[in-house]
């Protein structure tokens, strides 16, 4: 069973400003804003939705096939994928471009200023679902707009079941676009804010959207998640964690659990609980690909949190 994960690859450069932004921005002078924040703490992480989801699905032991376009600066990231033994056959380098990059500056109140450069992600539509043989499941994760549209069409045309995961790309689409994605997809997964945006844009309730797909999954942060399926709503609890260190990438980790569950024919409640656990494990670490639980550790934490056992 191979899961094709279409989406972005990116470098996340994260800087910490040991003060409050508001102390250095004059509200009545924003029209001539010119400020510099001294950031003695900085780290660079491997990220992007395709890379993150594939990383977590690889931890679970499934055959993850990430697909995305990257720039000439991708060598350190590719070395990381190769070290992990992950498949990088469908990660295409675009000449004379940079890999997508996010520059995040966070103050002591956890306010963020983010600059994002899409770089090679703008070429993601040049990769085709048909480039990857023997795919049994897919996901359309945040990526270039044309890529998300075309990859959804390609999954549907090939009769490959797939998740539609609009994420931060949702504002790129209007109601007609989203209704088309929903019609094409087998499953839709969004967070609570994105679900409200989807309701507003499509004019449909969550129950109505759920009627058009096999499952609609809505994550709700510390409150867990809801899975709409066959007219029912399964409530998925959050898990106990040692410390909430960094929420970045928790949604991608969550999605890996859903993909694993569908691949292995699990019921939605069990799949959702594994997804919740993967998100909980990730939040205990900085960055999106620095957690390294073994399958035995994941199984043990699942039983501890939910009182039932799983076998990965």
N, C-alpha and C positions, 0 to 999 in steps of 0.2 A: 504493500500500500504506500503510494507516494502522494504527498500533499504539496501542491504548487502554491507558493506564497508570493503573490505579486504585490509589490509595494516599494517603499523607499529604502535606500541605504543612506546613512548620514553620519557625520561626525558631530558630536555635541561638545562644544567648548563651554564649560560651566565655570563661572567666576562668582566669588562671594564678596560683596561690599559690606564691610563691618560697620554699617551705620544705616540710617533711614534715608531713602531717596528724597522724601519730602523735606528733609532738612537742607537740601542742596538745590531744590528747584523752587524758584520764585513764581508763584501762580500768576502774578500780573506781568511776568516777563517771558512767558512761554513762547511768545511770537519771535523772540530773539534768543531762543534757548541755545546755550553753549556751555556744556558741563563736562567734567571729566571725573570719573569715579575710580579711585585707587583700589585695586583688587589684588591684594597679596596672595590670596588663595585661588588657585585655578587648577582644573583638571580637564583632560580631553577623553571622551568616552566614545566607544563604538555604539551607534544607534541606528535609527530608521526602523520603520514598522516591519518591513520584510526581514531585515536582519534580526530584530528582536524576537519576532514570533518564531522564526526558524530556530533561533538559539534555544528558546524554551521548549519547542517541540523536540528538538534534538536531545535535550536533557531527559525527556520522557521516553526516549528510545525509538521514536518514529522517524521515517525517512522524510526529512524536510527538504524541499527544493525551493530555496529562495530565488526570486527573479527580480532583477532591477538593473538600472543603469547607473554607472559610477564614473568618476573622473580619473585623471592621470595620477592623482594623489592617493589612490585606493590601496596601494601596496601594503601598508601596515595592517589594514583591515582584512585584506585577503590572506595575509600571513596568519592572522588570528583565526580565520575560518578554517584554513588548512590545518593549523595546529589542533583544532577541535575535531578534525575529521569530518567537517561539514561539506556538503556538495556546493560548489561554486560555479558549476557549468553554465548557469543561466544568469550570472552576474557579468554584464557586458560593460567594458570600458569604452567611454566616448572620448576620442582625442580632443585635446585643447580645451578641456573643461575641468572643473573641480567637482568632486563628490559633493552632494548636498550638505550644507553645514548650518547648524544652529549655534548662535552665540548668545548665551543666557547669562545675565547678570542678576543676582538675587541679593536683596538687602536683608537685614536682620528680622524684618517683619514678614519675610517670604514673599514680598512683592517681586515681580520679575520684569525686566526689560529684555526683550528677545529680538534679535535680528536673524532672519532666515534667508539663506541663499540657496535656491533650488538646484543650480548647476546642472549636472548631467541628468537629474530627475526629469527635466523637460524633454528628454529623449526616450522616456520609458515606454512610450507607445510603439517604439521600433521593435521591441521584444514581443513575441507572439506566444500565446498559450500552446499552440501546436509545436513550438520549439522543444517542448518537454514531453517525451513519450511516456506512456503507461501511468498517467496521472489519474488518481481515483477520487481526489477531493481537492478543492481549491479555496482560496480566499482572495478577494479584492480589497486590499488594505490601502490606506492613504498613499497617494502617488501623484504623478502628473495627471491633469484632468483628462486629457485624451487617452492616456493609458488606462485609467479606471473605466472609462466608457467602453473602450475597445476590448479590454480583458473580460469585462462582464459579458459582452456580446459573444466573445470567443468561447468562454466557459459554457454559456447557454447553448450555443450552436453545436458544441461537441458533446452535449449531454453530460457534462461533468458537474456534479453537485458542488455548489460553492456558497461561501459566506460573503455577504456584502457588509463591509466595515468602513463606513465613510470617514469616521474620525474627524480630524481637524480639516479634512478636505471637504466636509459637508457644505460649508458656505459657497463653494464653487458651483453648486448645483441648484437649479430651481425645482419647483414642485413636479413639473413634467419629467425632468431628469430622474428625480428620486422615485417617482412612481414606476418609471421604466426599470430602474435597478431592482425595485422590490418585485416586479413581475418576473424578472429574469432569475433572481436569486432563489436559492432554496432556504437560506437562513439569513437573518439580518441581526447584527449586533451593534449596539450603540450604548453610550453612557447616558445618564439621566438628562444632562443638558442637551445633548444631541437629540435625544428622543423628543424633547419639547420643540426643538428647532424643526425636526422632521414632521411633527404634528402640524406646526404652523405652515410649513411649506407645502405639504401634501394635502392639507385639509382633512386628514383622516385621523381617527383615534388610534391608540395603540392596539386596541382590540380589532379594529378594522384592518390595520396593517398585518396583524398576526394571522388573520384569515387568509391572507394571500401567500404566506410562506409556511414552511414546515415548522419553523420555530423563530420567534423574535426574542432576543435576549437584551435586557436592559440592565446595565450595571449601575449600582447606586453607592459606590464608595464604601465607607465603613458600614453601611446598612446592608451590604450584600448585593444581591441581584435578583431579578425576576425573569423567569423563562415562560413565555406564552407559547403553549403547544396544545393542539387539539381542543381548543376552547377552555383549557385550564391554565392556571398560573402557578408555577412552582416557585416557592420562596427559597432562595439560596442564601444561607447565612454567611457572614464573613468569618474569618478564622482568627484564632488567637495568635498574636505576634509578640516578639520580644521587644521590638522598638520600631516605630515608624520613622525610618531614616530618609527615604527618598521615594516619592510616589511615581517618579518618571519611569515609564515603561510597564507599570502594573497592568494597564489595559492589554498590552501586547502579551504579557505572561498569561493573563486570564484567557485570552483567545486560544493560546496553545492547548489549554485544557479542554476547551470545547472541540477543537479539531481532533485531539486524541480520542475523546469520547465518541465522536461520530465515526471515526475510522475503525473503532473497535466495537461498534454496535451497542454501546452503553445507552441506558436510559438517560433522559435529560437531567434528572435530579442528580445522578451520580456524576455526569459530565460537568454540570454546573458546580458541584462541590470541588471537583478536581481543579476546575478553572479558578475558583475562589482561593483554593490553597496555593496555586501557582502565583497568583497576584499577591497573596500574603507573604510568601517566601521572598518575592522580589523586593517588596517594600522595606525589608530589613537591611538592604544594601544600597550603597551609592551606585549610580549608574544603572544601565539597563542589562548588562551582560557580565556582571561580576558575582552573581550568586551561582553556586555550584553544588547543589544538593545531589546526592546519589539517588537512584530509583528506590533503594531500600529506605532512605531517609524520607522521601516523599510518601511512600506507603505508610511508614510509621506515623508521620504527622497527620495523614488522612485519618487513620484509625483513631488517633488521639482526639482529633477535632470532631469527628462525626460518629464514632462508635462502631463503624463498620470497616471491613478491610477491602482493599483493592489489590490487584496484581498487575504490575506494569510490564 
